Amino acid sequence: MKKQFITAIIVAAGKSSRMDKAVNKQYIPLDNKPILAYSVERFNANKNIDEIIIVTASHEADLCGKIVLNQIKAKKKIKIVVGADTRQKSVYQGLQNCRPETTTVLIHDGARPFVTDDMIDGCIAQMKAYQACSVGTAAINTIKLVDKNGQVIQTLDRNKLWEVQTPQCFDYEVLFKLHKKADKAGIDDITDDCTLAERAGLKVKMLKGNYANIKITVAQDLVTAQSILKTIKRG
């Protein structure tokens, strides 16, 4: 049986257009530490992870090294890779830079600082039965489907709806082939890697995540993140 080698790809190449900050959101300090550093630290400390790849914007590669890696005592090989102009292309860049022995890959948003070992380990465990999985949370609000004019088409069954988070975990060869195929077809607007697996007809497993596993996107999220961090520190 092929020995499992697990790579975590942390995507941090976004433009943060909705944050209205001079620096990308991944490098905004949260309790005096860059947001990105929190997720890197968690994957770095996890016993199942063999390698970490951080995909960052070209103009922030040096910043990533100075601000993030200088604050982390690396236990794993951590590689910084320059991303592209879309999330999908950036993930593909990360996949192309994985070591040849990689068997399993986790994709995680750099702006989600509160990932836990339970999420990481839970995803990895699913690779025994699935080729793709994601953490997420059940919808807690009523969700309506609307047309382009904002008119309601229908109210969706909330009991069947989940809000997708990361990490998402995949058989490496499967995900690499899906990204390669999408790239050749000129598809570059996929914002969720599980969507590629779904379109290919693969079964995707959803795992229960945590409502605290927020993605910091707008300024108000920073306030929420500070509150979550205080709660975590209180245990």
C-alpha positions, 0 to 999 in steps of 0.5 A: 500500500502506498504510504500516505503523504499529506500536503496542505495548500493555504490559499492567500493570493486574494485581492481583498477588494471588500475589505478596503485595506491597504494590505490584503486581509491575510496580513491584517493583524489579529491580536498582533499576529497576521491572520494568515499565521493562525492557519499556518500554525495550526497545519504546522502543528498537526501531526498528519501534515507533511508539507505546507504550501502557501499560495500568495500574490506575487507582490506579497511573497516577501511580505509572507516570508517576513511577517508570517514565516518569521513568527512560526517555528516550522516543524514541516517544510513550508513553501511559498508559491506565487498565485494567479489572478483567480482562486482556482488558478492559484490552487492549481499553482499550489497543486503543481508545486506539491512534492511527487509523493503527495497522496492527499491534499487539503485546500484551506482559505488563508483568511480562515484563522480558526481551523482546528485539528478536529477539522483537519483530521476529520477530513483526512479520515474521510479519504478512506471512503471518499475522494473529496470532502469538505467541512461546513455548517448547516444553514441557520437562516431561511434561504430564498432563491431569487431571479436577476431582478431580486424576485423570489422564485422559491424558498429552499429547504433549510434542512438540506442546505449547508454553508461550505467552509475549508479545509477541503480534502482530496485524493491528490491525483484526482484533484490535480487532474480535475484542475488540469482539465478545467485549465485546458477548458479555460474554466477559471471561475470555480471558487470551491474545489469540491465543485470540480469534484461534483461536476465530475460526478464524484461523491463529496462528503460533508463534515460538520465544521464549526460556526466559529470557522469564519472567513474574514472578508469584510471589516465587520468580520475582524470584530467577530474574529476578535470576539472568537479569539477571546473565547478561544483564549478563555478555553 
